[in-house]
Amino acid sequence: MTPLQRSTQLTAQWSLLLIFPGFFVYHSLVAQGYIPAVFGGYSTLVAAAALPFLGAAYLRNALGNYWFVNPTDLGLLVFLAYYLLVVIFNDALNNSGGRVAPHLGIMLQFAAIFLTFKLADLDDPRLLRWIWFSFTALTTIIFANISDGAFVIAALDLEQTDDKLADYQGYAFVYLMIFLICASRARTAPARAILYLTGIPALFLNGARSEFFCAALAVLIIEFLRSRRRLIVALAVMLIASAMVLVASQLADLFPDNRVASLLAGYATDESRLDRQRMMQRALAALSDHFFLGSYASYPPGEYAHNLLSAWVDLGLIGFLLYLGLLTAPLNLLWRGFRRQSRHPHYMLLLTTFVTAAILYASAKYFTHQLLPVLVGLYGRELAARRLRRVHGAVITSRQALV
């Protein structure tokens, strides 16, 4: 490995570890009172600190390597620029003050996460050891802080309004991404069994329902891709789904304060689901009145549509189409690579991330949720590696393709 390659990988690896497991550990320590919130909400500060190094590494790779930059990379840059213009324009028009800074923080996080996954070599043995160690540490933190069937740190944060503390969804997002990386790289059945038997219960106890169901679906997808007898896996999926329906009420009795169990037992009457349905109706009404330009921040704080249409409401039709284009960009590569690449770790991680993103943005998350830059980064890295393989006419590994 050349000094340039070593520098790039160290930058990306440290960024990944600080942004993801670092977030989880920092907020756990703050919530328990072990340390003060010296880094505020953490994510924006870390992203801002990492961006100059990540940006420099990206430029070093891009200069002279036409295969490194692809249209989706540029598409994310265009989307962020358009997003910034919409926020500044509406802030000035409404003279609201104070709205630009939080959105700017989101943009910084998008850029840092994208660059991290575009540059990080997830096959590097040293990085993989750190990721597995992080999974073990985060799982230990969850199981060591269980009270009444819930991850007590996340449950307590549900009651707080301090924006310096993470909520249960922040913990779940970080844990889910570490889980997906480990699941795609665990080559032996015993390693995957241990991962599933600890990771899925940990997400259940965390209480983030969307992330729990996405992780369970990711397990089924990975086992389906790895299996030589895929029909058996498909039948197992049906049996597992049926079993979950049958035991839903028992789970709710055993874990009365658990949000996942309560949703399984009473989907039709779930209060959170009904609230989101009402928010969705208001979003549709806003789009009916402002089809092309949207209606930026026309809802009470926090009462946005919990799906992809939130981008349309806030950013208008152009912003929505840009966002949708970024989200669906990997489809062609995934479709064409299914037959020959479906058992490769890169493919499995990209596919499970795409499916997770599609589910979350269709049913649960605001458009600023940070899974999109993860997906675009993973896709951009894989696309660059494939383009280089075609240029050289030889098998090039991910590490060789990207420095």
Residue pairs with C-beta under 8 A, 6 or more apart in sequence:
1 9
2 403
4 60
4 403
5 403
7 57
8 57
8 60
8 61
8 119
8 402
8 403
9 119
9 120
9 121
9 124
9 127
11 50
11 53
11 54
11 57
11 119
12 54
12 57
12 115
12 116
12 119
12 120
12 121
13 120
13 121
13 124
13 126
13 127
13 130
14 50
15 50
15 53
15 54
15 112
15 115
15 116
15 120
16 116
16 117
16 120
16 127
16 131
17 130
17 134
18 46
18 50
19 43
19 46
19 47
19 50
19 112
19 113
19 116
20 134
20 174
20 177
20 178
21 134
21 137
21 138
21 174
21 178
22 42
22 46
23 42
23 43
23 46
23 166
23 170
23 174
24 138
24 141
24 171
24 174
24 175
25 137
25 138
25 141
26 35
26 39
26 42
27 42
27 153
27 165
27 166
27 170
27 171
28 141
28 145
28 153
28 171
29 35
30 36
30 37
30 164
30 165
31 153
31 156
31 157
31 165
31 166
32 145
32 153
37 164
37 165
39 45
39 46
40 164
41 105
41 163
41 164
41 166
42 166
43 105
43 109
44 105
44 108
44 109
46 112
47 105
47 108
47 109
47 111
47 112
47 113
48 108
48 112
50 112
50 116
51 108
51 111
51 112
51 115
54 111
54 112
54 115
54 116
54 119
55 111
55 115
57 115
57 119
58 115
58 118
58 119
60 403
61 68
61 119
61 402
61 403
62 68
62 69
67 384
67 387
67 388
67 391
68 384
68 402
69 384
70 380
70 383
70 384
70 387
72 326
72 329
72 376
72 379
72 380
72 383
73 114
73 118
73 376
73 380
75 322
75 325
75 326
75 329
75 376
76 110
76 114
76 326
76 373
76 376
78 322
79 319
79 322
79 323
79 326
80 107
80 110
80 111
82 315
82 318
82 319
82 322
83 103
83 107
83 315
83 319
84 103
84 104
84 107
86 296
86 314
86 315
86 316
86 319
87 99
87 100
87 103
87 104
87 296
88 100
90 96
90 99
90 296
90 297
91 97
91 99
91 100
96 297
99 297
103 368
106 368
109 370
109 373
110 370
110 372
110 373
111 373
113 370
113 373
113 374
113 377
114 373
114 374
114 376
114 377
114 380
115 377
116 377
117 373
117 374
117 376
117 377
117 378
117 380
117 381
118 377
118 380
118 381
118 402
119 381
119 402
120 127
121 127
121 398
121 399
121 402
122 128
122 131
122 181
122 185
122 345
122 346
122 349
122 398
123 185
123 345
123 397
123 398
123 399
124 399
128 185
131 178
131 181
131 182
131 185
132 182
134 178
135 178
135 179
135 182
135 195
135 199
138 174
138 175
138 178
138 202
139 198
139 199
139 202
141 153
142 151
142 175
142 202
142 205
142 206
143 202
143 205
145 151
145 152
145 153
146 152
146 205
147 155
148 255
148 256
148 257
149 205
149 254
149 255
149 256
149 257
149 258
149 261
150 205
150 206
150 207
150 255
150 257
150 258
150 259
151 168
151 171
151 202
151 205
151 206
151 207
153 171
154 166
154 167
154 168
154 171
154 172
154 206
154 207
154 208
155 168
155 207
155 257
157 165
157 166
157 167
157 168
158 167
158 168
168 206
168 207
168 208
169 208
169 211
171 206
171 208
172 203
172 206
172 207
172 208
172 211
172 212
173 208
173 211
173 369
173 370
173 371
175 199
175 202
175 203
175 206
175 211
176 203
176 211
176 214
176 215
176 356
177 374
179 195
179 199
179 203
179 215
179 218
180 215
180 218
180 349
180 352
180 353
180 356
181 349
182 195
182 199
183 192
183 195
183 196
183 199
183 218
183 219
183 222
183 348
183 352
184 222
184 345
184 346
184 348
184 349
184 352
185 345
185 349
186 192
186 195
192 222
192 223
196 219
199 215
200 212
200 215
200 216
200 219
203 211
203 212
203 215
204 212
204 258
204 260
204 261
205 258
206 212
207 258
207 259
207 260
208 259
209 259
209 260
209 263
209 364
210 359
210 360
210 363
210 364
210 365
211 360
212 260
213 359
214 355
214 356
214 359
214 360
217 355
217 356
217 359
218 352
218 355
218 356
220 233
220 236
220 237
220 240
221 348
221 351
221 352
221 355
222 348
222 352
223 233
224 230
224 233
224 234
224 237
225 342
225 343
225 347
225 348
225 351
226 343
226 348
227 233
244 264
245 264
248 261
248 264
248 265
249 265
251 258
251 260
251 261
251 264
251 265
252 258
252 261
252 262
252 264
252 265
252 266
254 261
255 261
256 262
259 272
262 270
263 270
263 272
263 273
267 273
276 306
276 364
279 299
279 303
279 304
279 305
279 306
280 305
280 306
280 307
280 309
282 299
282 303
282 305
283 299
283 304
283 305
283 309
283 310
283 313
284 309
286 294
286 295
286 298
286 299
286 313
287 294
287 295
287 309
287 312
287 313
289 295
290 298
290 316
291 317
292 316
292 317
293 316
293 317
294 312
294 313
294 314
294 315
294 316
294 317
294 319
294 320
295 313
296 313
296 314
296 315
297 314
298 313
299 313
304 310
304 313
304 314
304 366
305 313
305 366
306 363
306 364
306 365
306 366
307 361
307 362
307 363
307 364
307 365
308 320
308 323
308 324
308 327
308 361
308 362
308 367
309 320
310 366
310 367
311 319
311 320
311 323
311 324
311 367
312 319
312 320
314 367
315 323
315 367
323 367
323 372
326 372
326 375
326 376
327 357
327 358
327 361
327 372
327 375
329 376
329 379
330 350
330 354
330 375
330 378
330 379
331 354
333 350
333 379
333 382
333 383
333 386
334 347
334 350
334 351
334 354
337 347
341 347
342 348
342 351
346 378
346 382
346 385
346 398
347 382
349 378
350 375
350 378
350 379
350 382
353 371
353 374
353 375
353 378
354 375
356 371
357 371
357 372
357 374
357 375
360 369
360 371
361 367
361 369
361 371
361 372
365 371
381 398
381 402
382 398
384 401
384 402
385 396
385 397
385 398
385 401
385 402
388 396
388 401
389 395
389 396
389 401
